[in-house]
Every structure is written in C-alpha cells, then in structure tokens.
Amino acid sequence: MRTGIIGAMDEEIVLFLEAMEETKKTVKAGITYYQGKLESREVVLCKSGVGKVNAGVCTQILIDRFGVDQVIFTGVAGAVHPDLEIGDIVISTTCLQHDVDATALGFQPGEIPYAKIWEWQADPRLIELAMKSGEAIGDDVNIVKGKVLSGDQFIADRDKVRRLYERFDAYCTEMEGAAAAQVCTMNDVPFVIVRSMSDKADGSADVNFAEFTKLASRRSFEIVSSMLKHESPAAGAGVIVYSTAGCIECDMVKKLLTEQGIPFEVRDVMTSQQYRDEVEKFGFLGVPVTVVGGKAVKGFQPEELQALLDGLKK
C-alpha cells in the first residue's frame, strides 16, 4: 500500500523527510514530491502549500501521478471546541469548508450549491488506526475524534471561533484538509486528517502559532509514523497486490482488502523490474496479482480472492 502524506508547511513535513529512506524527488505543478519508505512502507510526501486550492491540486497529483492508495493530511490547526488545549490531537471524522457561503440562495452554511456531498467522511479504518496510534504516544496527550473545518482564513477571533463551534459543532479549523478530503472522496481514495492543536484560534494565535507549531508538528509526526508502523508488512498479514496506476481491477482488489480491514503492500510493476519479474514467477504477465503466502490470484475475482484471504485466518 502506498500512502500519500501531506503537510501544508515546511515545519509539518521536515520530520517525515528526515526519517524517510530511499528518497526520490519529483517536482510537479511547483510542488515537490518525495517518494521513499517510512517505517518500511511506501510513501509519497509533499508540502502542498497553504490554502484549499493548493491542497486540492496536490492531492489530485498524488492520486494520478503517484497512484497512492490512501492519503493522510497532517500538521497543525486551531482549536475550536472549548475543551481542547494546545497540543491536543484531533482525528477527523468528517471535513467541511466553513467559508463556503451560499445562504443567500437558500443553501446551508458550508453547503456547496447543487452538490450531493459537502461534508466528507474520513475512512473508518484510518480513523481507528490514528486513534490507537495517538493513544500510544503517551497519557499526557488528549486525542479525540471530531469534525475538521477548512477555509482560506487564519482564524484569530474569539467571536468567530464561537460561531464556528455553534454552527458546525466542530473541533478544529485549518486551511487545507477539507479540500484534500473532497478530492479523495471524488476519487474513492481513503483519507484521514490528523491535526495537532498549535493555538486556540482565540486572538492569541499570533503568539501561540509560532511558539507551539514545532511541538504540534512533532506529535502529528509521531502519530502518522506509528500508523505506518502498524501497517508495515511485518505487522500485517503478508498480502501483496501487484498493480499499476490507473488499473480499475487493481483498485477493486485494493478496495475489497480495505473494506475488510486487511493490511496489504502495493507493488507497482511499472516502477520496478524486480516487481515485474516477481509477477512472472507466478506465471502471469498482467495485473492485478494478489499474493498471500506464496499463493496468487490474477485479476479481480471475488470468490477466488476471498478463498485466498480466508487462508489468513487459519
């Protein structure tokens, strides 16, 4: 499985970059993408830049160009829920753009006109994995699940914070997550937002943000690294999916595995001659090829795949 990791600022990705191995750099649309491994997992790391447009462009490139199977947006945010303190962690349940306002036309606050969906649901498996990873970093860290708001505004006004909380029942606000969530949902790619509170968005943000961004970024890094560690091949069930970007049957296989909560490793045969050779050893020329314990299934064949996966439980 290849994971896309996005941060908006240098401070939010520097720890990931330092910890990555076998790093390869690619620049697309002015954004630098770092392909490599973290906790033995294939990852593509990037700094989107601040704001929803940057986040949306970045996420679509991760999906189209790099074929990521899931996206984690990480970094800092301003607390909106009154019970949150600086350093607390919010794991997204849903994401919404708070600055979309077509109420004069009869739409709800945050509703995108004529859209069927304007509040995007994070992946339940990734939510649970993030929660467990957050709880493991220490008893002094408060980690909660809740709605994440995004808007092209840096909130530093107590009255606006109160209105956002009352209107949307939100936990935190930032400037990118909902855009990434929308793109992921449109492409049927699982996502989750992991945000550490760097300020309380209460008028002291100009002081708090600079002072606590490093602490908040480190906590986000620890959680995401732990998520990857627990999804590593050594920690998983040894399921390998040989695939290529843009392959519909490949995506169907990965969706089946994801829905069953089965960890798996993705090996893109277009990126490595070794992977192509491995597929040929099973007697196949095309993809997808799903491998468990030396046994393989070619293509998307639900019954044969299920029989293969049932062997994991024995």
C-alpha atoms as one frame of an Amber mdcrd trajectory, in Angstrom:
protein
   0.000   0.000   0.000   1.337   3.408  -0.968   0.439   6.254   1.372   0.349
   9.919   0.433   1.357  12.198   3.308   0.612  15.899   3.007   1.615  18.845
   5.159   0.989  22.466   4.256   4.215  23.962   5.613   7.893  23.043   5.916
   7.538  22.581   9.667   4.843  19.979   9.114   6.864  17.696   6.822  10.504
  18.169   7.941  10.458  15.305  10.466   8.988  12.933   7.890  11.621  13.898
   5.344  14.421  13.337   7.849  13.073   9.881   8.712  12.462   8.677   5.148
  14.721   6.240   3.305  15.417   5.677  -0.399  14.095   9.136  -1.210  13.455
  10.183  -4.803  12.393  13.763  -5.598   9.911  14.814  -8.292   8.532  18.308
  -8.972   5.038  18.667 -10.426   2.967  21.870 -10.641   5.568  23.603  -8.488
   5.139  21.061  -5.674   7.993  18.754  -4.641   7.072  15.126  -4.053   9.379
  12.795  -2.124   8.971   9.084  -2.861  10.559   6.700  -0.406   9.986   4.478
   2.588   8.976   5.273   6.131   8.518   2.511   8.718   9.099   0.053   5.832
   6.088   1.442   3.967   5.982   3.083   0.553   5.117   6.745   0.994   4.932
   9.882  -1.109   5.482  13.003   0.999   4.786  16.553  -0.103   4.267  20.105
   1.084   1.078  21.338  -0.531   1.384  24.961   0.447  -1.244  26.849   2.419
  -4.862  27.002   1.323  -7.561  24.857  -0.216  -6.562  25.222  -3.866  -3.006
  24.123  -3.134  -4.277  21.166  -1.140  -6.687  20.099  -3.866  -4.083  20.266
  -6.638  -1.545  18.416  -4.509  -3.964  15.619  -3.632  -5.077  15.026  -7.214
  -1.449  14.740  -8.351  -0.744  12.252  -5.563  -3.578  10.103  -6.875  -2.992
  10.486 -10.612   0.784  10.679 -10.870   1.885   8.569  -7.909  -1.035   6.168
  -7.524  -1.392   6.499  -3.751  -3.893   4.171  -2.120  -4.669   6.373   0.870
  -3.984   9.928   1.980  -3.072  11.306   5.393  -3.106  15.069   5.803  -1.119
  16.040   8.867   0.009  19.140  10.686  -1.332  21.844  12.941  -4.698  23.500
  13.458  -6.522  25.972  15.645  -8.783  24.554  18.348 -12.479  25.398  18.047
 -14.021  23.030  20.602 -13.867  24.733  24.033 -12.462  21.631  25.736  -9.365
  21.438  23.529  -5.967  22.727  24.607  -2.709  23.378  22.781  -1.021  20.065
  21.961  -4.264  18.082  21.822  -4.853  15.908  18.758  -7.952  15.843  16.546
  -8.578  12.926  14.190 -11.116  13.816  11.518 -14.470  12.104  11.387 -15.761
  14.459   8.710 -14.432  17.574   6.955 -16.297  20.645   5.765 -15.418  24.001
   4.163 -16.688  26.603   6.611 -16.082  29.543   4.258 -18.496  28.299   1.575
 -21.497  30.592   1.987 -24.433  30.493  -0.421 -27.041  31.046   2.283 -28.462
  33.993   0.325 -29.597  31.417  -2.248 -31.180  29.197   0.384 -28.319  26.786
   0.943 -26.976  25.731   4.339 -23.750  27.215   5.723 -20.887  25.210   4.248
 -23.080  23.614   1.588 -21.643  23.625  -1.914 -24.504  24.641  -4.229 -26.017
  21.750  -6.172 -23.511  19.257  -4.792 -24.759  15.961  -3.368 -21.990  15.888
  -0.745 -20.331  18.801   1.016 -19.225  17.090   4.208 -16.687  14.352   3.579
 -16.340  11.208   5.696 -12.864  10.044   6.679 -12.041   6.364   6.326 -13.166
   4.403   9.435 -10.136   2.100   9.369  -7.721   5.031   9.207  -9.622   6.839
  11.967  -9.293   3.839  14.265  -5.640   3.349  13.373  -4.913   7.016  14.070
  -6.722   6.911  17.399  -4.791   3.850  18.567  -1.514   5.358  17.396  -2.266
   8.617  19.199  -3.157   6.895  22.435   0.143   5.010  22.311   2.329   8.134
  22.345   1.583   8.983  25.968  -1.056   9.501  28.639  -0.446  13.251  28.674
  -1.808  13.634  25.122  -5.516  14.217  24.699  -6.679  12.659  21.416 -10.239
  12.980  20.144 -12.309  12.320  17.042 -14.270  15.188  15.550 -15.236  17.394
  12.646 -12.442  19.361  10.988 -13.250  22.683   9.327 -11.241  24.206   6.498
 -11.290  27.676   4.991  -8.987  30.159   3.343  -8.806  32.136   6.562  -6.461
  32.141   9.538  -8.899  32.380  12.445  -7.816  34.564  15.359 -11.104  35.995
  16.608 -12.949  34.673  19.669 -16.389  35.526  18.333 -15.754  33.730  15.055
 -14.457  30.679  16.916 -17.639  30.607  18.960 -19.785  30.903  15.826 -17.897
  28.115  14.071 -18.350  25.834  17.050 -22.038  26.610  17.438 -22.825  26.461
  13.727 -20.862  23.347  12.778 -20.214  21.517  16.074 -16.570  21.425  15.015
 -13.378  20.549  16.855 -10.743  22.496  14.962 -10.140  24.711  11.966  -7.335
  24.858   9.401  -6.886  25.798   5.747  -6.489  22.615   3.693  -7.975  19.366
   4.996 -11.493  19.565   3.556 -10.141  20.254   0.068  -7.958  17.149   0.233
 -10.930  15.226   1.632 -13.152  16.320  -1.256 -10.611  15.232  -3.861 -10.072
  11.890  -2.130 -13.816  11.261  -1.967 -14.265  12.143  -5.638 -11.544   9.590
  -6.470 -12.701   6.934  -3.974  -9.409   7.098  -2.087  -9.475   6.632   1.725
  -8.248   9.581   3.785  -7.905  10.888   7.300  -6.828  14.242   8.733  -4.510
  14.254  11.763  -4.196  17.676  13.351  -2.360  18.788  16.479  -3.546  21.996
  18.113  -0.932  24.753  17.826  -3.242  27.527  19.051  -6.768  28.124  20.290
  -7.767  30.480  17.450  -8.729  32.972  20.127  -6.836  36.160  19.460  -3.518
  34.929  20.813  -2.810  32.951  17.645  -0.020  35.265  16.512   1.886  34.305
  19.675   0.816  30.684  20.103   1.163  29.583  16.500   4.869  30.283  16.142
   5.657  29.028  19.639   3.817  25.719  19.539   3.967  24.696  15.866   7.105
  22.591  16.426   5.543  20.712  19.352   2.313  20.154  17.457   4.125  19.017
  14.317   6.175  16.502  16.295   3.073  14.956  17.814   1.441  14.675  14.398
   4.617  13.052  13.059   4.659  10.525  15.895   1.067   9.508  15.247   1.435
   9.128  11.483   4.709   7.220  11.871   3.006   4.869  14.304   0.128   4.390
  11.852   2.569   3.363   9.149   4.475   1.097  11.517   1.346  -0.807  12.390
   0.563  -1.171   8.692   4.069  -2.363   7.813   4.452  -5.712   6.037   5.982
  -7.238   9.183   2.966  -6.149  11.217   0.413  -7.154   8.606  -0.759 -10.379
   7.136   1.726 -10.536   4.257  -0.738  -9.611   1.492   0.886  -8.179  -1.632
  -1.004  -6.572  -4.530   0.950  -6.145  -7.743  -0.685  -3.320  -9.662  -0.282
  -0.229 -11.825  -1.676   3.287 -11.560  -4.989   3.715 -13.361  -5.820  -0.002
 -13.309  -9.525  -0.383 -12.498  -9.323  -4.044 -11.429  -6.302  -3.200  -9.254
  -8.345  -0.543  -7.488 -11.207  -3.015  -6.998  -8.863  -5.510  -5.333  -7.453
  -2.829  -3.035 -10.942  -1.622  -2.169 -12.000  -5.166  -1.233  -8.991  -5.531
   1.067  -9.521  -2.104   2.611 -13.206  -2.776   3.313 -12.221  -5.959   5.178
  -9.558  -4.114   7.178  -6.780  -6.303   5.766  -3.358  -4.605   5.572  -1.561
  -5.060   2.284   1.505  -3.948   0.387   1.194  -2.455  -3.109   3.954  -3.138
  -5.619   3.626  -1.036  -8.765   5.095  -3.137 -11.567   5.792  -0.010 -13.625
   8.271   1.238 -11.044  10.467  -1.851 -10.723  11.754  -4.612 -12.991  12.042
  -6.755  -9.876   8.272  -6.486  -9.316   7.604  -7.498 -12.930   9.893 -10.481
 -12.522   8.070 -11.489  -9.335   4.733 -11.451 -11.180   6.149 -13.575 -13.990
   7.348 -16.169 -11.460   3.694 -16.790 -10.634   3.059 -17.402 -14.344   1.270
 -14.116 -15.005   2.007 -11.232 -17.350  -0.643  -8.681 -16.322  -2.040  -7.174
 -13.145  -3.589  -7.153 -10.618  -1.966 -10.139  -8.963  -2.766 -10.694  -5.286
  -0.336 -12.848  -3.324  -0.769 -14.448   0.094   1.767 -16.924   1.470   3.101
 -17.930  -1.929  -0.350 -18.371  -3.487  -1.617 -15.915  -6.097  -4.845 -14.807
  -7.788  -4.837 -12.923 -11.087  -7.394 -10.185 -11.738 -10.431  -9.201  -9.676
 -12.142 -12.488  -8.920 -14.049 -12.012  -5.641 -14.630 -15.702  -4.859 -11.030
 -16.744  -5.509  -9.723 -13.700  -3.655 -11.930 -14.462  -0.671 -10.706 -18.053
  -0.579  -7.144 -16.756  -0.642  -7.855 -14.298   2.164  -9.704 -16.902   4.252
  -6.372 -18.707   4.497  -5.079 -15.817   6.606  -7.466 -16.752   9.386  -6.279
 -20.357   9.640
